[in-house]
């Protein structure tokens, strides 16, 4: 019987909290050949569900080490979610090792086998013994359908413990988790877990935490958790209640208090990105923009192009790196470059104004600076960047003094430029 048809009646239902461990299986993860986005995704989603994750473990495709990893994980956690090792090759051993760990056999699941057969027939491919191997599940477990691949997942409940095996490819793992595992995990608790995420730009994690420290120290329900990312920070406010509506009511006054303290730095909520917020503002205010970039080399324009529908507001992006390009492409006067230099507020504002006028856009945004590692001096060190902004005849600039390597300076310039733009657009009536 497929997982989606199961009546989720389990002995852990209603317990106050559950500890989960995430195991990522694959030698390629240990060698750094791939980025372990599965652990990041699962950690975030389990937090949303009110499930505590205390440990992330990565282990290679070695049966002895994997078995030992299971032993350690189940000695300290109620549930283990493992990703990877369900493929058709000989080194895909997750379910084989898990079956041995629990002292169980592997048995064929006919319904999973038929799904695999159907998948190969639709593509006109022969069914291999390796793919037949994927239809085996652990005795006493339940298959989790794979709607985007051939390997089914596995759910095993044994002696008060839960094992969930998921495929490694994110395009298979994510929908399997969302469509089948989330309903199961949600059924284990008699409470509803609800979270709101506030996204904070430019204000560092420590500065943000300083402003809301008393709220964090005195938290009960809801709880407040700060997280840091490059150039931004996140506040996750989570409440437990009988219903989602009750949880939302608990969260609302906390969110309002946080907004009073750091409101100008909050650019959005949920999964929205900074560039999405900027494009939405441009669309709502019916404004067009063109961008002139030097040190960022097109990064600002690239971030905006990530957003579908940006073509309605983004007219042009120019990378004018050399002084000659600034003069020839953007009509920056030789006098400005000679007197103030390319890395100056005067040059940045002239770049912003001229790119807007040349493209007939309402807004011009520019960035010019020293990304390093060479080119800096005492008066103009590496990390000195100027942003220029032209909005319907009004000019402004922002000076940045950034640290880090070349890539970080370029990325932080991009984030600052988008936030500078966001704040100024908001002021437009």
DRENKOL-545280 format. One record per residue (C-alpha): z, x negated, y negated; residue in one letter. Coordinates in steps of 0.001 Angstrom, whole numbers, plus 500000, padded with zeros to 6 digits. Layout:
<sites>
SITE       z       x       y  sese
SITE       Z       X       Y     A
...
</sites>
This chain:
<sites>
SITE       z       x       y  sese
SITE  500000  500000  500000     X
SITE  499105  498655  496568     X
SITE  501789  497645  494122     X
SITE  500876  500332  491590     X
SITE  501851  503069  494076     X
SITE  505338  501750  494781     X
SITE  508480  503671  493849     X
SITE  510490  501037  491993     X
SITE  513959  501666  493418     X
SITE  515777  498350  493603     X
SITE  519399  497304  493877     X
SITE  519274  495305  490605     X
SITE  518350  498404  488633     X
SITE  520744  499013  485768     X
SITE  522423  495607  485761     X
SITE  523226  494294  482285     X
SITE  521082  491191  482465     X
SITE  518884  489239  484827     X
SITE  518166  485512  484923     X
SITE  514593  484514  485641     X
SITE  513061  481093  486258     X
SITE  509400  480339  485643     X
SITE  507684  477905  487994     X
SITE  504248  476556  487137     X
SITE  502469  475170  490192     X
SITE  499650  472655  489868     X
SITE  499227  468893  489760     X
SITE  496798  469345  486871     X
SITE  499707  470586  484736     X
SITE  501804  467497  485490     X
SITE  498884  465211  484661     X
SITE  498304  466947  481349     X
SITE  494791  468012  482278     X
SITE  495511  471601  481228     X
SITE  497907  473184  478746     X
SITE  500592  475315  480370     X
SITE  500022  478508  478384     X
SITE  501238  480658  481291     X
SITE  504859  479536  480882     X
SITE  504680  480121  477129     X
SITE  503260  483618  477601     X
SITE  505715  484617  480336     X
SITE  508699  483258  478412     X
SITE  507781  485334  475388     X
SITE  507109  488526  477375     X
SITE  510258  488229  479462     X
SITE  512264  487885  476251     X
SITE  510626  491101  475069     X
SITE  511862  492782  478258     X
SITE  515415  491524  477803     X
SITE  515238  489152  480775     X
SITE  516920  485800  480277     X
SITE  514861  482689  481039     X
SITE  517028  479588  481333     X
SITE  514627  477231  483087     X
SITE  510905  476390  483123     X
SITE  509808  474123  485969     X
SITE  506449  472481  486648     X
SITE  505687  471124  490107     X
SITE  502607  469618  491708     X
SITE  500679  470823  494747     X
SITE  503098  469262  497203     X
SITE  504750  471500  499842     X
SITE  508027  469545  500127     X
SITE  508589  469368  496375     X
SITE  507567  472993  495905     X
SITE  510010  474149  498587     X
SITE  512791  472146  496938     X
SITE  511848  473730  493614     X
SITE  512247  477201  495141     X
SITE  515649  476206  496563     X
SITE  516912  475016  493172     X
SITE  515462  477987  491299     X
SITE  516960  480642  493563     X
SITE  520346  478890  493546     X
SITE  520665  479598  489816     X
SITE  518397  482576  489087     X
SITE  518015  486183  490213     X
SITE  514255  486150  489956     X
SITE  511509  483552  490160     X
SITE  508017  484029  488766     X
SITE  505583  481355  489947     X
SITE  502036  480957  488685     X
SITE  499277  479041  490447     X
SITE  498679  477937  494025     X
SITE  497094  481220  495222     X
SITE  493517  479957  495296     X
SITE  491159  479416  498268     X
SITE  491582  475641  498705     X
SITE  493879  473723  501050     X
SITE  496135  472537  498235     X
SITE  496829  476128  497125     X
SITE  500128  476520  498973     X
SITE  502457  478705  496908     X
SITE  502681  481666  499281     X
SITE  502697  479431  502367     X
SITE  505678  477464  501054     X
SITE  507424  480633  499832     X
SITE  506995  482236  503269     X
SITE  508520  479173  504923     X
SITE  511374  479151  502406     X
SITE  512282  482770  503241     X
SITE  511656  482275  506993     X
SITE  508796  484771  507077     X
SITE  505251  484889  508407     X
SITE  502015  485337  506501     X
SITE  500153  488515  507444     X
SITE  496737  489840  506474     X
SITE  496702  492652  503917     X
SITE  493688  494765  504817     X
SITE  493394  496453  501457     X
SITE  493396  493113  499637     X
SITE  490848  491758  502105     X
SITE  488553  494708  501444     X
SITE  488796  494158  497699     X
SITE  487826  490514  498206     X
SITE  484895  491516  500450     X
SITE  483700  494047  497887     X
SITE  483890  491444  495136     X
SITE  481720  488983  497070     X
SITE  479226  491663  498100     X
SITE  478745  492747  494483     X
SITE  477857  489173  493565     X
SITE  475678  488635  496635     X
SITE  477864  485761  497893     X
SITE  479049  484995  501453     X
SITE  482768  485393  502150     X
SITE  484329  482000  502958     X
SITE  487356  481245  505111     X
SITE  489113  480023  501959     X
SITE  488690  483373  500305     X
SITE  489827  485120  503499     X
SITE  492993  483041  503144     X
SITE  493691  484745  499820     X
SITE  494123  488116  501551     X
SITE  497266  486930  503369     X
SITE  500638  487957  501956     X
SITE  504234  487231  502893     X
SITE  505667  489480  505581     X
SITE  507694  492260  503936     X
SITE  506171  491660  500506     X
SITE  503874  493833  498408     X
SITE  500450  492774  497157     X
SITE  499797  492948  493436     X
SITE  496151  493858  492759     X
SITE  494007  491313  490951     X
SITE  491562  493254  488774     X
SITE  489911  490101  487426     X
SITE  489792  487767  490421     X
SITE  490139  487523  494185     X
SITE  493715  486319  494772     X
SITE  496279  489153  494865     X
SITE  499735  488493  493521     X
SITE  502833  488959  495654     X
SITE  506177  490693  495073     X
SITE  508985  489931  497510     X
SITE  512503  491379  497333     X
SITE  514869  489557  499646     X
SITE  518661  489273  499802     X
SITE  519215  490310  496192     X
SITE  516485  487994  494894     X
SITE  513004  488696  493551     X
SITE  509981  486447  493966     X
SITE  506786  487187  492051     X
SITE  503736  485020  492722     X
SITE  500902  485253  490194     X
SITE  497502  483527  490008     X
SITE  497107  480498  487745     X
SITE  494061  481416  485616     X
SITE  495389  483195  482488     X
SITE  492477  485667  482523     X
SITE  493836  486899  485885     X
SITE  497554  486316  485383     X
SITE  497996  488077  482037     X
SITE  496456  491468  482951     X
SITE  498187  491387  486347     X
SITE  501541  490835  484673     X
SITE  500960  493470  481993     X
SITE  499487  496179  484246     X
SITE  501678  495819  487331     X
SITE  504663  493509  486814     X
SITE  505862  494841  483449     X
SITE  506283  498435  484774     X
SITE  508291  497057  487698     X
SITE  510546  494886  485524     X
SITE  511064  497704  483033     X
SITE  512252  499947  485847     X
SITE  515053  497547  486742     X
SITE  517028  498369  483602     X
SITE  518498  501668  482480     X
SITE  518107  500502  478876     X
SITE  515064  500171  476649     X
SITE  514429  496776  475095     X
SITE  512551  496814  471794     X
SITE  511686  493931  469489     X
SITE  510170  493398  466070     X
SITE  508758  490031  465109     X
SITE  508677  488829  461503     X
SITE  506261  485983  460742     X
SITE  507369  483592  458043     X
SITE  505034  481096  456388     X
SITE  505779  477685  454808     X
SITE  509569  478194  454846     X
SITE  510832  475821  457570     X
SITE  512984  477028  460460     X
SITE  516152  475373  459125     X
SITE  515687  476811  455631     X
SITE  514929  480237  457075     X
SITE  517961  480098  459346     X
SITE  520145  479055  456392     X
SITE  519241  482281  454586     X
SITE  520069  484517  457553     X
SITE  522765  482414  459256     X
SITE  525532  484956  458743     X
SITE  523366  487658  460311     X
SITE  522729  485450  463342     X
SITE  526380  484397  463698     X
SITE  527625  488002  463531     X
SITE  524903  489520  465688     X
SITE  525700  491833  468581     X
SITE  523029  494473  469003     X
SITE  520413  493881  467685     X
SITE  520109  490142  468234     X
SITE  518171  487763  465973     X
SITE  516335  484764  467396     X
SITE  514525  482184  465219     X
SITE  511564  480200  466554     X
SITE  509594  477408  464921     X
SITE  505862  476754  464857     X
SITE  503859  474319  462783     X
SITE  503790  475580  459222     X
SITE  505584  478799  460022     X
SITE  508633  480274  461679     X
SITE  509308  483459  463578     X
SITE  512260  485828  463631     X
SITE  512494  488113  466656     X
SITE  514895  491025  466231     X
SITE  515695  492711  469558     X
SITE  517758  495807  470289     X
SITE  518862  497535  473473     X
SITE  519274  501305  473547     X
SITE  518648  504332  475716     X
SITE  515365  505092  473978     X
SITE  512807  503203  471881     X
SITE  513588  505425  468883     X
SITE  517278  504527  469059     X
SITE  516420  500832  469334     X
SITE  514108  501071  466301     X
SITE  516892  502669  464265     X
SITE  519216  499797  465150     X
SITE  516616  497218  464131     X
SITE  515438  498763  460855     X
SITE  518460  497913  458630     X
SITE  518484  494334  459947     X
SITE  514788  493918  459143     X
SITE  515317  495319  455650     X
SITE  518185  492910  455002     X
SITE  516080  489954  456177     X
SITE  513225  491052  453928     X
SITE  515602  491087  450945     X
SITE  516487  487458  451639     X
SITE  513136  485909  452553     X
SITE  510655  488657  451774     X
SITE  508204  486544  449760     X
SITE  507757  484219  452734     X
SITE  507115  486977  455311     X
SITE  503378  487381  455733     X
SITE  503292  489868  458608     X
SITE  504793  491392  461730     X
SITE  503952  491311  465418     X
SITE  501032  489238  466679     X
SITE  499056  489216  463419     X
SITE  497827  485838  462150     X
SITE  497890  484501  458612     X
SITE  494098  484588  458394     X
SITE  494051  488206  459566     X
SITE  496465  489129  456787     X
SITE  494311  487344  454197     X
SITE  491077  488991  455359     X
SITE  492762  492403  455391     X
SITE  493933  491899  451803     X
SITE  490442  490866  450717     X
SITE  488913  493917  452399     X
SITE  491496  496318  450990     X
SITE  491013  495011  447444     X
SITE  487216  494756  447822     X
SITE  487171  491062  446931     X
SITE  484757  488337  448015     X
SITE  485604  484665  448433     X
SITE  483922  481275  448689     X
SITE  485655  478056  449701     X
SITE  485139  474415  448735     X
SITE  486803  471883  451029     X
SITE  487146  468129  450942     X
SITE  490045  466724  453015     X
SITE  490229  469774  455316     X
SITE  486579  469418  456308     X
SITE  486003  473136  456882     X
SITE  489324  474062  458507     X
SITE  490165  476763  455954     X
SITE  486791  478448  456363     X
SITE  487064  478127  460144     X
SITE  490432  479907  460180     X
SITE  488987  482825  458231     X
SITE  485933  482974  460490     X
SITE  488329  483608  463414     X
SITE  488731  487158  462066     X
SITE  486145  489812  463029     X
SITE  484636  491494  459983     X
SITE  485174  488510  457679     X
SITE  481452  488489  456851     X
SITE  482108  491378  454468     X
SITE  484262  489176  452235     X
SITE  483454  485510  452973     X
SITE  480271  484493  451167     X
SITE  480218  480727  451549     X
SITE  482083  477680  452783     X
SITE  481198  474247  451387     X
SITE  482401  470880  452678     X
SITE  481962  468467  449764     X
SITE  483623  465317  451031     X
SITE  482208  462532  448881     X
SITE  482236  462356  445088     X
SITE  478447  462570  445156     X
SITE  478627  465810  447146     X
SITE  481178  467219  444719     X
SITE  478847  466460  441813     X
SITE  475586  467498  443484     X
SITE  476767  470530  445435     X
SITE  479601  471843  443243     X
SITE  478587  470560  439808     X
SITE  481868  468682  439368     X
SITE  481436  466587  436244     X
SITE  481438  462820  436525     X
SITE  483892  462807  433599     X
SITE  486542  464688  435622     X
SITE  486091  462423  438611     X
SITE  486255  459282  436494     X
SITE  489236  460375  434378     X
SITE  491386  462216  436950     X
SITE  489884  461312  440331     X
SITE  488780  463531  443214     X
SITE  492397  464043  444269     X
SITE  493690  465826  441191     X
SITE  494571  469291  440002     X
SITE  491660  469126  437538     X
SITE  489148  468451  440295     X
SITE  490671  471073  442603     X
SITE  490483  473803  439966     X
SITE  486930  472814  438992     X
SITE  485905  472957  442669     X
SITE  487419  476422  443032     X
SITE  485813  477744  439853     X
SITE  482372  476314  440539     X
SITE  482118  477420  444153     X
SITE  482965  480968  443026     X
SITE  480444  480941  440175     X
SITE  477680  479339  442247     X
SITE  478069  481913  445023     X
SITE  478881  484874  442743     X
SITE  482168  485588  444536     X
SITE  485325  487018  442999     X
SITE  487497  484210  444348     X
SITE  487073  480477  444794     X
SITE  489531  478424  446864     X
SITE  489512  474632  447160     X
SITE  491350  471753  448789     X
SITE  491141  468060  447961     X
SITE  493539  465337  449038     X
SITE  494299  462167  450980     X
SITE  494663  462872  454702     X
SITE  495077  459210  455646     X
SITE  495900  457023  457355     X
SITE  494133  454933  454690     X
SITE  493208  455630  451086     X
SITE  496659  456202  449647     X
SITE  498496  454260  446967     X
SITE  501692  454388  444905     X
SITE  500404  456983  442448     X
SITE  498475  458951  445035     X
SITE  500038  458462  448478     X
SITE  498733  459722  451797     X
SITE  499624  463405  452056     X
SITE  499002  464218  448396     X
SITE  496839  467349  448282     X
SITE  495769  469714  445527     X
SITE  494729  473312  446082     X
SITE  492637  475082  443480     X
SITE  492275  478826  443084     X
SITE  489944  480825  440860     X
SITE  490335  484606  440754     X
SITE  488137  486564  438356     X
SITE  488327  483971  435594     X
SITE  491939  482922  436145     X
SITE  492587  479358  437342     X
SITE  495680  478000  439114     X
SITE  496585  475125  441380     X
SITE  499228  473977  443825     X
SITE  500344  470415  444546     X
SITE  501361  469496  448089     X
SITE  503172  466397  449316     X
SITE  502694  466453  453062     X
SITE  503782  464107  455833     X
SITE  502494  463313  459287     X
SITE  499262  462015  460730     X
SITE  495772  462889  459559     X
SITE  495419  465978  461745     X
SITE  498795  467397  460706     X
SITE  498073  466901  457015     X
SITE  494768  468744  457384     X
SITE  496365  471575  459357     X
SITE  499279  471945  456934     X
SITE  496868  471930  453994     X
SITE  494971  474784  455629     X
SITE  498125  476834  456199     X
SITE  499326  476237  452635     X
SITE  495919  477164  451245     X
SITE  495819  480469  453118     X
SITE  499385  481309  452069     X
SITE  498658  480358  448435     X
SITE  495650  482673  448557     X
SITE  497678  485466  450194     X
SITE  500405  485386  447551     X
SITE  497944  485423  444642     X
SITE  495848  488266  446056     X
SITE  498978  490399  446407     X
SITE  499554  490078  442659     X
SITE  496136  491543  441818     X
SITE  496378  495102  440608     X
</sites>
